[in-house]
């Protein structure tokens, strides 16, 4: 991994963390960052990841469409 890739990775991680927290809050999972993910059901954790993916795809589609 070169220096540029490392810099991009450092910028992306906080944005994804914020998106994960936002999605969890929208799904009614408050305090998701502090929650013990091991005590959550696979369905709850899967919803967060699934909705994150859905939002990222929507963002990419909008960007490609020039919106």
C-alpha positions in Angstrom: 0.0 0.0 0.0 1.5 3.3 -1.0 1.3 6.6 0.9 -1.6 7.9 -1.2 -3.6 4.7 -0.5 -2.9 5.0 3.2 -4.0 8.6 3.3 -7.2 7.7 1.5 -7.8 4.8 3.9 -7.3 7.1 6.9 -10.0 9.5 5.5 -12.5 6.8 4.7 -12.5 5.0 8.0 -14.1 7.9 10.0 -16.7 8.5 7.3 -17.7 4.8 7.3 -17.8 4.8 11.1 -20.2 7.8 11.0 -22.3 6.1 8.4 -22.5 3.0 10.5 -23.6 5.0 13.5 -26.2 6.9 11.5 -27.7 3.7 10.0 -27.8 2.0 13.4 -29.6 5.0 14.8 -32.1 5.0 11.9 -32.7 1.3 12.7 -33.4 2.1 16.3 -30.1 0.7 17.6 -29.0 3.6 19.9 -25.5 3.6 21.3 -24.4 1.2 18.6 -20.7 2.2 18.9 -20.7 1.3 22.6 -22.9 -1.7 22.3 -21.5 -5.2 22.8 -21.9 -6.6 19.3 -21.5 -10.1 20.6 -24.7 -9.8 22.5 -26.6 -8.5 19.4 -28.3 -10.9 17.1 -26.8 -11.6 13.7 -29.9 -10.1 12.2 -29.4 -6.8 14.0 -25.7 -6.6 13.0 -26.6 -7.7 9.4 -29.2 -5.0 9.1 -26.6 -2.4 9.9 -24.2 -3.7 7.3 -26.9 -4.3 4.7 -28.3 -0.8 5.0 -24.8 0.7 4.9 -24.3 -1.1 1.6 -27.6 0.1 0.3 -26.8 3.7 1.2 -23.3 3.5 -0.4 -24.8 2.1 -3.6 -27.4 4.9 -3.7 -24.7 7.5 -3.2 -22.6 6.0 -6.0 -25.6 5.9 -8.3 -26.3 9.6 -7.6 -22.7 10.5 -8.2 -22.6 8.7 -11.5 -25.9 10.3 -12.5 -24.3 13.7 -11.8 -26.7 14.6 -8.9 
